[in-house]
Amino acid sequence: MIINYPISFNPILKQRIWGGETLITVFKKESSEKNIGESWEISGVKGDVSEVANGPLQGRSLKDLIKEFKGDFIGHKNYSLFGDNFPILIKYIDAKTPLSIQVHPHNELAKQRHNSFGKNEMWYIMESDENSELIVGFNKKVNQEEYIDALNNNNILDILNVEKISKGDTYYIPTGRVHAIGAGVVLAEIQQTSDVTYRIYDYNRVDAKTGLERELHTDLALDAIDYNVHDSYKTQYSLKENESSKLVYSPYFKTNIIKLKGAIKKDYSTLDSFVIYMCVEGHTEIKQNDTTYQLKLGATVLLPACIKNVELVSDDAKILEVYL
């Protein structure tokens, strides 16, 4: 068995209290459920491991591929660091109503408490309603005592940084940064492989199934939060046609955006890593070994590390290019 072709996976869809319909109606994910808030495109999270959707390896799990193909699949350096664990989690998110305000613990804290990676992540805004917002960080420097007072007095929103957003905006959310996605936002999310989230405020919402307010993690969050204020939260980038333009380079993943018009050849001969493409606008064709693979809006594909050359073709598209 060989692994020398672009691999797509069956999306793992997550019903959420804040979810909408875009992932089903626009991105054509298949589900009879309503309020689908997340599509986990490539996941190695325990209990939610992706399965191959195409080609000779169809039906095999992501975990199986790593175990069998090792460095040929994820890159030899990556395999030496992560073994059989896939290091990142790829999602699309549709927030019809606001997500809870939350924070993620850093690697050491997550390892100690949950035997997990931390959760550094990034967002690329694909669609947003007029006047849509994100919450990212604080709007002034606070200490832990001031934060607790704001939480107890139900005015936590007064000390948080709110940003108006539009299509194409990009944010890196390091561990410790308080954050939330506002209503009317569809985005692509790239993060470390982790499902550890501390929910600190949820607008007093009640879960329709249980009739109860959702659990908050107030105490756990206290020593996970970065209480500093920062000058800027949005990632600045320049977009060049038919080139890989840098978005976010972190110790955990690197993400470029490609504005594609026509055809370009990609050479990964010096890269010791898998490459993931997320189609965030338009429609793209991937040509490899005389075969053409379709990459539609809201779809994701993984190039195993042993694939070194592909051609990308589109009339007009934008693709996120992710690797380690």
C-alpha positions in Angstrom: 0.0 0.0 0.0 1.3 3.5 -0.9 0.3 6.8 0.4 1.3 9.0 -2.5 -1.9 10.9 -3.1 -3.8 13.8 -1.6 -6.0 12.6 1.2 -9.4 13.9 2.3 -11.2 12.8 5.5 -14.8 12.4 6.5 -15.8 15.6 8.5 -16.7 15.0 12.1 -19.7 17.4 12.7 -20.4 18.8 16.1 -23.8 20.1 17.2 -23.4 23.2 19.4 -25.8 25.5 21.2 -24.5 28.4 19.2 -24.2 26.6 15.8 -25.9 27.5 12.5 -26.6 26.1 9.1 -23.7 27.3 6.9 -21.6 24.1 7.2 -24.5 22.1 5.8 -26.1 24.5 3.3 -23.0 26.3 1.9 -20.1 23.9 2.6 -22.3 20.8 1.8 -21.3 18.8 4.9 -23.9 16.0 5.3 -26.0 16.0 8.4 -29.7 15.8 9.3 -29.0 17.6 12.6 -29.5 21.3 13.2 -27.2 23.8 14.9 -24.0 22.3 13.5 -21.3 24.6 14.9 -18.1 22.7 14.0 -16.7 20.5 11.3 -13.6 18.8 12.5 -11.8 18.3 9.2 -8.6 16.5 10.4 -8.6 15.3 14.0 -6.4 13.0 16.1 -8.3 13.8 19.3 -9.1 10.6 21.2 -12.7 9.5 20.5 -12.8 11.8 17.4 -10.1 10.4 15.1 -10.6 11.2 11.4 -11.2 8.5 8.8 -10.0 8.7 5.2 -12.8 9.5 2.7 -11.0 8.8 -0.7 -8.7 6.5 -2.6 -7.1 3.2 -1.7 -6.8 4.1 2.0 -10.5 4.9 2.3 -11.9 3.9 5.7 -8.5 3.9 7.4 -8.1 6.1 10.5 -5.6 8.9 10.8 -4.0 7.1 13.6 -3.5 4.0 11.4 -1.8 6.0 8.7 0.7 7.5 11.1 1.5 4.1 12.6 2.0 2.5 9.2 3.7 5.3 7.2 5.4 7.3 10.0 7.7 10.0 8.6 6.5 9.4 5.0 3.1 10.6 6.2 3.7 13.4 8.7 7.4 14.1 8.2 10.4 12.5 9.8 11.0 15.3 12.3 7.4 15.5 13.2 7.3 11.7 13.8 10.3 11.9 16.1 8.5 14.7 18.1 5.0 13.4 18.2 5.1 9.7 17.5 1.7 8.3 16.5 -0.1 11.5 17.7 -1.2 14.0 15.0 -0.1 17.4 16.2 -2.8 19.7 14.9 -6.6 19.9 14.7 -8.3 21.5 11.7 -11.8 22.9 11.9 -14.5 25.1 10.3 -16.7 26.9 12.7 -20.1 28.5 12.1 -21.3 30.7 15.0 -24.9 31.7 14.6 -24.9 33.1 18.1 -21.9 34.0 20.3 -19.6 31.4 21.7 -18.9 31.4 25.4 -15.9 33.5 26.5 -13.1 31.1 27.2 -9.4 30.5 27.6 -7.0 27.6 26.9 -4.2 26.4 29.2 -0.6 26.3 28.1 1.3 23.1 27.4 2.6 22.5 30.9 -0.7 23.2 32.6 -2.6 21.1 30.1 -0.2 18.2 30.5 -0.3 18.4 34.3 -4.1 18.6 34.6 -5.4 16.8 31.5 -2.5 14.8 30.0 -3.0 16.9 26.9 -1.3 19.4 24.7 -2.1 23.1 25.3 -4.3 24.8 22.8 -2.7 27.6 20.8 -4.9 28.4 17.8 -5.6 30.8 14.9 -8.7 32.0 13.1 -9.2 33.1 9.5 -12.5 34.8 9.0 -14.3 33.4 5.9 -17.6 35.2 6.3 -19.1 37.7 8.8 -22.3 39.5 9.1 -22.3 43.3 9.2 -21.0 44.5 12.6 -19.8 41.0 13.6 -17.3 41.0 16.4 -14.7 38.9 18.2 -13.5 39.1 21.8 -9.7 38.9 22.0 -7.8 39.7 25.2 -8.4 42.6 27.6 -8.9 46.3 26.8 -6.8 47.3 29.8 -4.3 45.6 32.1 -6.0 43.9 35.0 -4.9 41.7 37.8 -6.5 38.5 39.0 -8.4 40.2 41.8 -9.9 42.8 39.4 -10.8 40.0 37.0 -12.6 38.1 39.7 -14.5 41.2 40.8 -15.7 41.8 37.2 -16.8 38.2 36.9 -18.7 38.2 40.2 -20.4 41.5 39.4 -21.4 40.2 36.0 -19.6 43.0 34.1 -16.8 40.9 32.7 -17.6 42.3 29.2 -16.5 45.8 30.3 -12.9 44.8 30.6 -12.6 42.7 27.4 -11.3 43.8 24.0 -14.0 43.7 21.3 -13.0 43.9 17.6 -15.1 44.5 14.6 -14.2 42.0 11.9 -14.5 41.4 8.2 -13.7 38.7 5.7 -10.0 37.8 5.5 -9.2 39.0 9.1 -6.8 36.7 10.9 -6.1 36.3 14.6 -3.6 34.2 16.5 -4.9 33.1 19.9 -2.1 31.9 22.1 -2.8 30.0 25.3 -3.8 32.3 28.1 -5.6 34.8 25.9 -9.3 35.2 26.8 -11.4 35.0 23.6 -14.8 34.4 22.0 -16.3 34.2 18.5 -19.2 36.5 18.1 -22.5 35.9 16.3 -22.7 35.7 12.5 -19.1 34.5 11.9 -17.8 31.6 9.8 -14.1 30.9 10.2 -11.3 28.4 9.6 -9.5 27.3 12.8 -6.1 25.7 13.1 -5.0 24.6 16.5 -2.9 22.2 18.5 -4.5 18.8 19.0 -6.4 19.5 22.2 -10.0 19.7 23.3 -9.3 21.4 26.6 -11.3 24.7 27.0 -12.0 26.6 30.2 -15.4 28.4 29.9 -15.4 31.6 31.9 -18.7 33.3 30.9 -21.7 32.1 28.9 -24.2 34.9 28.9 -26.3 32.9 31.4 -27.5 30.7 28.6 -29.5 27.5 29.3 -28.9 24.3 27.5 -32.1 23.2 25.7 -31.5 19.5 26.4 -30.7 19.8 30.1 -32.5 22.9 31.1 -29.4 24.0 33.0 -26.8 26.7 32.5 -23.6 25.2 31.0 -20.7 24.5 33.4 -18.2 27.3 34.0 -14.5 26.6 34.8 -13.8 29.7 36.9 -11.2 28.3 39.2 -9.3 26.3 36.6 -9.1 29.4 34.4 -7.6 31.7 37.0 -4.0 30.7 36.6 -4.3 30.0 32.9 -5.2 33.6 32.0 -2.7 36.1 30.6 -4.0 39.3 32.3 -1.7 41.7 30.2 -3.1 44.0 27.6 -1.5 44.1 24.1 -1.2 46.9 21.6 -2.6 44.8 18.7 -4.4 41.5 18.4 -5.1 41.1 14.7 -2.5 39.6 12.4 -1.2 41.9 9.7 -0.4 40.4 6.4 0.1 41.3 2.7 -1.6 39.2 0.0 0.2 38.5 -3.2 -1.4 36.7 -6.1 -0.2 33.1 -6.8 2.3 33.1 -3.9 2.3 31.7 -0.4 1.7 34.8 1.7 2.6 34.4 5.4 -0.3 34.5 7.9 0.7 33.0 11.2 4.0 31.2 12.0 4.0 29.8 15.5 6.0 27.0 17.3 3.0 24.8 16.7 2.0 25.3 13.1 2.7 27.6 10.1 -0.1 29.0 7.9 0.2 30.8 4.6 -2.6 32.0 2.4 -2.5 31.6 -1.4 -4.6 33.9 -3.6 -4.9 31.7 -6.6 -5.7 32.9 -10.1 -4.6 30.6 -12.9 -2.1 27.8 -12.2 0.9 27.5 -9.9 3.3 24.7 -9.1 4.2 24.0 -5.5 7.6 22.3 -4.7 7.9 20.9 -1.2 11.2 19.1 -1.7 12.8 21.0 1.2 9.9 20.6 3.6 9.8 17.7 6.0 6.1 17.9 6.8 2.6 17.1 5.7 0.8 20.0 4.1 -2.9 20.8 4.6 -5.0 22.9 2.2 -8.2 24.5 3.4 -10.3 26.1 0.6 -11.6 29.3 2.2 -12.9 31.0 -1.0 -13.8 29.7 -4.5 -12.9 26.3 -5.9 -9.5 24.7 -6.6 -8.1 21.8 -8.5 -5.0 19.9 -7.2 -3.1 18.1 -9.9 -0.7 15.4 -8.9 0.7 12.3 -10.8 -1.6 13.0 -13.8 -4.7 12.9 -11.5 -6.9 15.9 -10.6 -8.5 16.3 -7.2 -11.2 18.8 -6.4 -11.0 21.2 -3.5 -14.3 23.0 -3.0 -15.2 25.8 -0.7 -15.1 24.6 2.9 -13.2 21.4 2.0 -9.8 20.2 3.3 -7.1 17.9 1.9 -3.8 16.6 3.3 -0.7 16.1 1.3 1.5 13.4 2.9 5.0 14.4 3.5 6.3 12.1 0.7 4.4 14.2 -1.9 6.8 16.9 -3.0 5.2 18.4 -6.1 1.6 19.4 -7.0 0.0 22.0 -9.2 -2.9 24.2 -8.0 -5.4 25.5 -10.6 -8.3 27.9 -10.1 -10.1 30.8 -11.8 -10.2 32.6 -8.5 -9.7 31.0 -5.0 -8.1 31.5 -1.6 -6.4 28.5 0.1 -4.9 28.2 3.5 -1.6 26.3 3.4 -0.7 24.7 6.7 2.3 22.7 7.8 4.8 22.2 10.7 
